Amino acid sequence: MERRRLPQEAPTPGRIRWGRRSRQGGDFRAGSSGRTPARRMQTIMVTGILGRKIGMTQLFGDDGAILPATVIKAGPCVVVQCKTVERDGYAAVQLGLVEEAPVNANRPMTGHYKKAKVPPTRIRREVGVEGAGPAEGDQVVASVFADGDRVDVVGVSRGKGFQGVMKRHGFGGGRATHGSMFHRAPGSIGASSYPSRVIKGMRGPGRMGGDRVTTRNLRVLRVDADRHVLVVKGAVPGAPGGAVMIRKAVAAKPESASAAEKSAGKRK
């Protein structure tokens, strides 16, 4: 008996289908054969993107000044859900960070991703949109930002465990000499007769780090959309490999004069 091949369904533009990852450009291919490239969503309507911190390096500016920089693997992300003002009361999109490692999602989350026809992701975040946002299933890459843009980077700071008051709050401590026997202790925590209790908000030892931290007003130095790389000036919270969210700066401020400009001004 002769077997007939079933006609393959034509790929829907702007949709990310289940498939394998291309080795050349990191694009996602439709189906198991990987022959039909998926269209990239290159729009400035989305105000943020998800990624992972790679590490820090340094770049040289046009004036020769050394700029500390952080390399971030930004995206690719897929639009999992769209929030509208009519239905949800605000406009936003839910992004999922697509990674090579497979994700074990439960049945409710699998159905949530199945509505957008995208594979499940480990990290999901909501970002704002400006104007008409993208549709569910569209792809968002690092090209949403350009060189010179101002961004805020949100991440989880490094966990430092249980720490004392000197490291956690910057207490000065006692004298280190003459046998004072009071060096790194917190000292008095309240009066005895009145109010006979510890005042709320007293700073003491405890768990340090592992908090959500936002570093604001960082300048984008390099954008490589083909390799999904974003380089920003300065440090961002978290350890290398940690998940971060890069969004448009809420309160962008002009950059101060560089070190080379300051030194040139002093010579004059």
ABEGO torsion letter per residue (X at the ends): XBBBBBBBBBBBBGBBBBBBBBAAAGBBBBEAAGABBBBBBBBAABABBBBBBAEBBBBBBAAGBBBBBBBBBBOBBBBABBBBAAAAGBBBBBBBBBBABBBBBBAAAAAAAAAAGBBBBABBBBBBBBEBBBBBGBBBBAAABBBGBBBBBBBBBBBAEBBBAAAAAGBAEBBABGGAGBAABAEBAEBAAOAGBBBBGBBBBEBBEGBBBBBBGBBBABBBAAAGBBBBBEBBBEBBGBBBBBBBBABBBBBBBBAAAAAAAAAX
